[in-house]
Amino acid sequence: MELQELKKAFVDAYGKEAEGVFFSPGRVNLIGEHTDYNGGYVFPCALSFGTYLLIGKNEDCLMRFKSLNMPEVTELKLTELTKPLPNNHWVNYPLGCIAQFLKKGVKISQGYDILIWGTVPAGAGLSSSAALEVVTAYAFNELLGTGYDRTTLALIGQASEHEFAGVNCGIMDQFASAQGKQNHAIFLNCDTMEFELVPVKLEGIKVVISNTHSPHKLDSGAYNARVAQCQLALEQLRTVRPELKNLAELTEAEFEKIESAITDPVAHRRARHVVGEVQRTTDAVKALQAGEIETFGKLMNQSHVSLRDDYEVTGLHLDTLAEEAWKIPGVIGSRMTGGGFGGCTVSLVKDEAIPEFIEKVGKAYEEKTGIKADFYIAEIGDGARRIF
């Protein structure tokens, strides 16, 4: 949808012109999965598709929300902005961000009309929720003149997800949406928030995202269960290493020396994945910077195997896409991306192999699952911004 069409949709919904149009992207994580809430490294990049937010003031002291994907307008009084709506309502994502401004002592005495349109495939594991949170935080930061930096806006989005959506996510998705830069990935330390923008130079290779169309649902409890299992592992490791703050602090050699302290076998597997994944992510970034793309691809494959066997967040659909991709000559690496339980894989594919990749992986996937996959050639874009 073009900008002029979006502006017209706002007029159709609210009978007046929008005063601002904002955009925040979805993300794909190249490597470093389920490490963010364990204080580890991740390596995501922002995508060229995301979520648009159009906004204008009203004189009714109401906060109105409308999505172009849904017919109704949700209206809330300014005194009703601090509690989530029931039944996992989609408005909780932007509402939770507005609530964080109020929590910080920011006064909102003006009503606003808000229109949302997203181009991130819902349930694909490409962070449509984070894009919605960050675009809301970015827009209100500008409109209210609060002057928060992009890291603070990411933290506002994360707090919204925790408190209003009930998902105990790490910071990666919101951070990538806020801090993304075109043709760069973000090497982020999720404990300290220190990050480096790393150029993604892929000569004759594209990033291909494969959508299982088996939507993941992070609020189903499986994600929160993984968070709790990692916390259990950490608590048991602290019986021998009391100073340990996060699982990600441990090297693989250090973990091997003390892993017997984890008596719960499931928690042990979760911790083993986290420690190994942090090392893989660090090694992968070094490989990319050195131009060793084949090494990067091997680490992607290893990441998927660990997520399949130790973290158990893949399943038939993601495993089929990854395993079929590994069979194609010209595929450098392929792995699930995002929270898992459905969603997407990310693959590095040589240009000349892309048609065969889409044809053969798509055919094998449909034969095994009965579902038709979609494939996107990813473009790495910039983070949140005002576009009008």
N, C-alpha and C positions, 0 to 999 in steps of 0.2 A: 504494500500500500504506500503510495506517495505521500509526501508531507501535506500537500494540499488536500488530499482525500482525508487524512487524519484530522486536519483543521476543520473540514466540513463536518466530519463525524462528531466533533466536539460541539459545533453549532447545532447540529441536529439533536444532540442529547440535552444541551443546556440552554439553547436559544441565545447564545452570545459567543463572541470570539474567545479563543484561548489566549492567555497572556504569556504562556511559556510552553515550550516543548522540550522535554529532556529524554535522554537515552542512556541505558546501561546494558552492557553485554552479558550474554551467557559465557560459559568457559568450558574448555576441555582440559583435562589434566593429563599431561604427557606421561608422567610417572610420579609415584609418591602417594599411594592411596591408603586411607585410614591411618595416616600418620599425623594429620594436623591436630586432632584432639589429644594426641599423645606427645605433643611438643616437638614433633619432628619436622623434616624438610618435605616440601611439595614443589612441584614444577608445572604449574598450570599456565595457560595463556587465554586471554580474552578472545572471543569470537566476533565476527562481523554481524551476527544476528543477536537480538536481545529484546529488551522491553522498552517501549515508549510510554511516557507519561505526559499528558497534556493537562494543564491546570489553569484555573482562573478564580478570582475572588468572587464571593457572593455576599449579599447583605442579610442573609437569613440566619447567620450564626450556626450553620450546619456544615458538616464535612460529608460531601457526597462522593460516592465511589461508583464508577461504572466500568465494566470491561466490555470491549467490542465482541468478546466471545459469549457474552451472557446478556439477556434482555433487560434485567432489572437494574434499578439504581438503588444502592444501599445508602440510607441517610442516617447520620448520627449527630446528636447534639454535641456541642463542644465540651459538655460535662460528661460525655460517654466515651471518651477516647482512651481510657486507661485500663479497660478490661476487654479480653478477647471475645469475639462472637462465638456462639455455640456451633457444633457440628462441623468443625474444621473449615469454616467459611474462608474463601479465598481472600476476603478483605483483611483477614488477620495479618497477612504479610505486610501490606503497607501500614495498616493501623498500628501494628506493633512498633514500627519505626517512629511514627508520630508520637506514640506513647513514650519512647525513649527520650525525645526532645523534652517532653513535659517532665520526665523523671530527672532530667538534668537542670530543671528549674527554668526552662524556656517557657515564656507565656505565649499561648495561642489564643488571641481574642477575635480573630478573623475567620469567617467561614471560607471554605474552598470547594470548588467543583473539580473532580479528578476523573480523567478518562485514561484507561489503560489499554494498550495493544501490544501483544507479545509475538515475536517471531521465533522464539525458542520452542522446539517441539516439547509439549508438556509430557512429563514423566520419562524423558529421555536420558536423565542423568547429566544434563548439560547446564544445570543450575538456573532454571527459569525462576525459581523462588528467590535466589540470591539477586538476580537481575532486577526483580520487582522490588526487593527490599532496598537495594542500593540506589536505584533510580528515585525512589521515594525519599530516601535520606538526602541524596544530592539535591533534589528539587527544594525540599524544605530548608536545607542548609542555606541555599541561596536566597530563597524568599524571606526567610526569617532573619537573615543576616548574622547567623551564628558563627560563621568563620571556622568551622571544624575542618581539620585536614582529612585527607582521603582514608587514612588508617582509622581514624575515629568514625568515619561514616561506615566503614566495613564492620567495625565493632558494634555500631548501632544496628546494622542488619543482622549480625549474628545474635545479638540480644533479642531481637524480634523473633527470630526463629526458635530460640530457646523458650521464651516466655509466652509467645502467642501461637506458635505452631507446634510446640511440644517436641521439637527435635533437637537433641543435644549435639548439634553439629560443631565442627571445628571452624576455623576462620578462613580456610582456603577459598571457598566459593565467593564469599563477599569481598575478600581481598583482591582476587583476580578481577572481579567486576569493577571494583573501584580503581585499581592501580594499573590495569592493563595498558600495554603499549603496542602499537602496530609492529608486526614482525619480530616481536620479542616474547619470550616466556619469562615467568617470574620465579626465581629461585628463592623461596621464602622459608625462613626459620619461624615456625609457628609458635615457638616459645617466646622469642625476643621481638618478633615482628621485623627483624632486619631482613632486607631483601636485596636482590641484585636482578636487574633486567638483563637477560642474556639474549643476544641476537639468535634468531632461529634461521640459520642459513642452510637450506636444503637444496643442493644443486641437482636438478632433475628428479626430485622426490617431492611428493605431496603428502599432507596430513589428510587422511580419509577417515571420516566418522561414519560408523555403521550403526543404524538404529534397529534394535531388535523388535520394536513395537510391542514389547512386553514390559509395560511401564513399571518402573520401580516406585515404591511408596515408602519413603523414609519414615513416615509417621506410623508405619505398621507395627513398630516395636522392635523389629529385627536390628535396626541401626542402633537404637538406644541400648539394646542387649549387648551389642559389641562394645559399646562405650563402657558398660558396667563390667564386662568380662576383662577388659584391659585394666580397669581400676582395681579389680580383684587381684590380677597378676601383680600390679604395682604394689599393692598393700602387702602381698606375701613376700615379694622381693625386698621390701623394706625391713623385714625381720633380719636380714643379713646385710642390707645396705640402707640404714635409716635415713641417710642424707639424700636418697634418690628422689628427684622431683618428678621426672617423667620417664616413661619407658624408653623414649628416644635418646636419652642420654647414654645408654649402654652401647658399646661396640659389640659386634658379634662374639668376639673372644671373651669379653667381660660377661656377656649373657651366658655363654656356655659354662662358665665357672660357677654361676649361682642359680642357674635355671631350675635346679632340683628343689629350690625353696618354693616353687609354684606347685602346689599339690593338686590343684584342679586341672585335669588334662585339657579341657577346652580353653581355659584361661591361658594355659601354657602355649597352646598353638597360636592363640591370638597374639601373645607377646612375641613369639618367635617371628611371626610375620612382620610386626611393627619394627623390630630391631633390624631384620634383614632388609626391609623396604627402605628404611632410612639410609642404609649403606648403598643400596642399589640406586637410590635417587642421587646421592652425592656422586657416585661413580658415573652415572648417566650424564649429569651436567658437565663433568670434566671431559667425558668422551665427546659430547657435542661441541664444547669449546675447542677441543683439539681436532675437530673434523673427523673423529672416528665414529661415523654414523652406524656402521655395522655393530660395533660394541653397544651403542645406544639401543639398537633394535633387540639385541640378545637380552639386555637387561629388562626391556619392556616385556618380552616373553616370560622371563623368570618372574617378573612381578605378577603376571596373570596366574601362573602356576601357584604361587604362594597365596594369592587371593582366592584361588579355587580350593586348595588343599588345607591351608592353615586358617584362613579367615572365613572361608565358606560363604562368600557373598556373590558367587557367579551364577551357577545353575545352568540348565540345558541351553538356554538361549544365548547367553554370553559365551559359554564354552564353545558352542557350535560355531559362532562367528569367528572367534579367535583361532580355534583349531583348524577350521577350513582356510583361514587366511594364511596360516603357517605353511600350508601345502603349495601356495602359489609362488613360483619363482618371481623375484622382483619385489616381494614383501620383505621389508627390512625388519619389522617387528609389529606385533599386534597384541593388545591387551584390553581388558575392560577398563572403563574410565568412570569416575563418579562413585557414588555410594554403593552401587551394585544392586542385586536383586532385580535385574532387568536393566533397561536403559541402553547404553551404547558401548561399542568398542572404539578405540582409536588405533589407527594403523599408519605406519610410514610405508608408502608404496612408490616404487619407481614409476615415472610418468608413463612409460611404455606398457607397464603391467596393469594400469588402472582398468582398462576395459575388461581384461580377463578376470581381474579381481572381482569386479562388480558382477560379472556374469556368473562365474563359477561359485563364488561364495554365496551370492544371492540364490542361486539354484539349489545348492546343497542345503542352505538354511531353510528354504521353503519346504524342501522334501522332508527334512527332519522335524520341523515344527509346525508346518501348515500355515506359517505366517510369512508375509512378504516383507523383507527388510528394505529400508531406505538407506541411501548412501549420499553423503555430502562431502564435497571437496572443501576443506576448512580454509578460511581466510582469517589470519590473526589480526585482530583489530585493537582499537584504543579502548580505554576504560570509560567510566561514566562522564557525561558531558551535557551541556545545554546545546541544542541545535537550532533553537529559535527563541 
